[in-house]
Each structure stands twice: as C-alpha cells, then as structure tokens.
Amino acid sequence: YIRPGIFAGFFLALTYSLDDFAVTFFVTGNGFSTLSVEIYSMARAGISLTVNAISGLVFFVTVIVVVGYYFITSRANKRTGGTQ
C-alpha cells in the first residue's frame, strides 16, 4: 500500500526539480550558476568524466542521507515504543 505514495512523491519531486531548474536557468545572471545549471552546461558540451563524477557524488550523498534518516528514526521509534 505504500508503493503509490512513493511513486507520487517521486513524480512530485521530479516536477518540482524540473521547474526549479527551468526558473534558475532563465533567471540567473552572468557569472552565477547553480549545480543543476552547471551540470546541464557540462552535459551540453559533451558528457565528460566530471559530469559523471558530480552526478554520482550527488546521488550517493542523497542515498546516504536517506539511509541515515531511516536508521535514526527507526532507533528513535524503538526507544519510544513506536510512538512519537
């Protein structure tokens, strides 16, 4: 029963990040660049090892944060008996 919620969250996060990228791409001035715009610029010039490394690093940091949050909340739930 959790699968629809996970898919809904995924698609909401995806659309939000695409919108955020589009706004940032068109609004930022010269000499200022966010990580998503920088990766997009590197990818347009050709996929290089730098783009792959940055994308992999962002992915792994995100996975580590999510797994860490899961373990912290599960420990807290065990200590309090499952209620918060």
Buried (B, 14 or more C-beta within 10 A) or exposed (E): EEEEEEEEEEEEEEEEEEEEBEEBBEEEEEEEBEEBBEBBEBEEEEEEEEBEEBBEEEEEEEEEEEEEEEEEEEEEEEEEEEEE
